Amino acid sequence: MRECAIERSIVLELISGVASDLGVVLIPDENALLRYCYQVAGTVGLMMCRVLDTQDSSALPYAVDLGIAMQLTNICRDIAADAQTGRRYIPQSMLGDLAPQALICPVEALRPALFRCVAALLDRADVYYRSAELGLPYLPLGARSGILVAARTYQAIGAQLRQRDYAYWTGRAIVRKPQKAVVTARALLTVPLHRAFWRCPRSHDDTLHAPLGGLMGFERLSRPGHGV
């Protein structure tokens, strides 16, 4: 933290998010889900900006977006595993007040609603992935390709779930080495050809962060000159 000048408030928000997982988790609505994703993953994006020596603070909102996108992907992939430990991250507002155990191997009547929920969350993740990629030009050139490949590989987990018709309970979605190679090659051979890989965006879409107000570490992003 001292070497990279990582703010204490960001680390405290990460700890708060992780601590919230220690008991039963029943997420009430989508805003609460996005706030949780910021706490446990968006904060990591902010810290990574410091570790990668990103100088422009306008990069920070895009780093948050990548963390949120990855965490939403994690949640969709691990619904059954999380349910076994008493955690339901799918919001009650989307699915109803279900006990986590109902998600481990859902009954046939519940599956259509689950398909819609997982599809909606993966679509939401894709919105954050697209925004995150707009922020790549803020990164040092040596880090840019690595972060792009990491994002695209994680996004491919969602593609795997879609290919399974969102049936997460049939087994954990994994991006295997041959597919990782394809994802990596496609990203590195196509994305740098676009101007957006080299030119910083004019502004960040502040609607993506509307639910995050008041969270520690996030307040810096909300000040003038910080890209939101």
HELIX and SHEET records of a PDB file:
HELIX    1   1 ARG A    8  ALA A   19  1                                  12    
HELIX    2   2 GLU A   30  CYS A   37  1                                   8    
HELIX    3   3 TYR A   38  GLY A   42  3                                   5    
HELIX    4   4 THR A   43  VAL A   51  1                                   9    
HELIX    5   5 SER A   57  ALA A   59  5                                   3    
HELIX    6   6 LEU A   60  ARG A   77  1                                  18    
HELIX    7   7 ILE A   79  GLN A   84  1                                   6    
HELIX    8   8 GLN A   92  LEU A   95  1                                   4    
HELIX    9   9 PRO A  100  LEU A  103  5                                   4    
HELIX   10  10 GLU A  108  LEU A  110  5                                   3    
HELIX   11  11 ARG A  111  LEU A  134  1                                  24    
HELIX   12  12 LEU A  136  TYR A  138  5                                   3    
HELIX   13  13 LEU A  141  GLN A  163  1                                  23    
HELIX   14  14 TYR A  168  THR A  170  5                                   3    
HELIX   15  15 LYS A  177  THR A  190  1                                  14    
HELIX   16  16 VAL A  191  LEU A  193  5                                   3    
HELIX   17  17 ARG A  195  PHE A  197  5                                   3    
HELIX   18  18 ASP A  206  LEU A  212  5                                   7    
HELIX   19  19 PHE A  218  SER A  222  5                                   5    
SHEET    1   A 2 VAL A  25  LEU A  26  0                                        
SHEET    2   A 2 ARG A  87  ARG A  88  1                                        
END                                                                             
